[in-house]
């Protein structure tokens, strides 16, 4: 995780994906190894957040599917 990034919950999934694409372009357009390293950290942070959200949505969907199967009368 990048130390200067705190709260990513204000971004939508789409915004995070767009930022990753934008940062990937910047990564390959610079030749400064230090800057590339920092960009890579930010990209990894955004990708980890997207992965976490995907897993949470998948778990919620799975739980909702199971709740619909259980019929308590």
C-alpha positions in Angstrom: 0.0 0.0 0.0 1.1 3.5 -0.8 1.7 5.5 2.5 0.0 8.6 1.2 -3.2 7.1 0.1 -5.8 6.9 2.9 -9.4 6.4 1.9 -10.4 4.9 -1.4 -14.0 4.4 -0.5 -14.9 7.8 -2.1 -14.0 6.4 -5.5 -16.3 4.1 -7.6 -14.9 1.0 -9.1 -14.9 2.6 -12.5 -13.0 5.6 -11.3 -10.3 3.4 -9.8 -10.0 1.4 -13.0 -9.7 4.6 -15.0 -7.0 5.8 -12.6 -5.1 2.6 -13.0 -5.2 2.9 -16.8 -4.0 6.6 -16.6 -1.2 5.7 -14.2 0.0 2.8 -16.4 0.3 5.3 -19.3 2.3 7.6 -17.1 4.5 4.7 -15.8 5.6 3.9 -19.3 6.1 7.5 -20.4 8.6 8.2 -17.6 12.2 6.8 -17.4 12.8 7.9 -13.8 13.1 4.7 -11.8 12.0 6.4 -8.5 8.9 7.9 -10.1 8.1 4.5 -11.7 8.4 2.8 -8.3 6.0 5.3 -6.7 3.5 4.9 -9.6 3.7 1.1 -9.3 2.9 1.4 -5.6 -0.2 3.5 -6.3 -1.3 1.1 -9.1 -0.9 -1.9 -6.7 -2.9 0.0 -4.0 -5.7 0.7 -6.4 -5.7 -2.9 -7.7 -5.8 -4.3 -4.2 -8.8 -2.1 -3.4 -10.6 -3.3 -6.6 -9.8 -6.9 -5.7 -11.1 -6.4 -2.1 -14.3 -4.9 -3.5 -14.8 -7.7 -6.0 -14.3 -10.4 -3.2 -16.8 -8.5 -1.0 -19.4 -8.3 -3.7 -18.9 -12.0 -4.6 -19.3 -13.0 -0.9 -22.4 -10.8 -0.5 -24.0 -12.3 -3.7 -23.2 -15.8 -2.5 -24.7 -15.1 0.9 -27.8 -13.6 -0.7 -28.2 -16.6 -2.9 -28.0 -18.9 0.1 -30.5 -16.8 2.0 -33.0 -17.2 -0.8 -32.6 -21.0 -0.7 -33.3 -21.2 3.0 -37.1 -21.2 3.6 -38.0 -20.9 7.3 -41.7 -21.3 7.9 
